[in-house]
Amino acid sequence: MLPLPSVLVVDDDAGMVDTLVDILSARRYRVETAHSGDAAVAMVRRMPYDAVLMDIQMPGLNGVEALRQMKGLAPGLRVIMMTAFTRDELVEEARHATALTVLPKPLDMDWVLALLGRVTGPTAPGAPGGG
């Protein structure tokens, strides 16, 4: 049996994190969480993830800076950014820092699940032929 795809969810909004954990866990992802950019970078330093779903706007180390540090540690890491501020200059910075995409909040979970299915591999939940 193949291991479950791993997703790191990063957001300073505990309610958003809890919702994403519930949905992704039900879809057979192994989900870990961080509530700050600093914590997320530390987690990526310790363990590989198939994908990261991370907010852009967070206190302290914002999502864009965390993305840059994560890419320094794991250049192939697939990071999906999310934000309620779609016209923010950080959105453009996230794209330049090689985020896969920047999703607007509130999230369209069908789109999130389809995207995660594609980036975590052909056997991922939500991918054609996946679990």
Buried (B, 14 or more C-beta within 10 A) or exposed (E): EEEBBBBBBBBBBEEBBEBBBEBBEEBEBBBBBBBBBBBBBEBBEEEEBBBBBBBBBBEEBBBBBBBBBBBEEBEEBBBBBBBEEEEBEBBEBBBEBEBBBBBEBEBEEEEBBEBBBBBBEEBBBBBEEBB
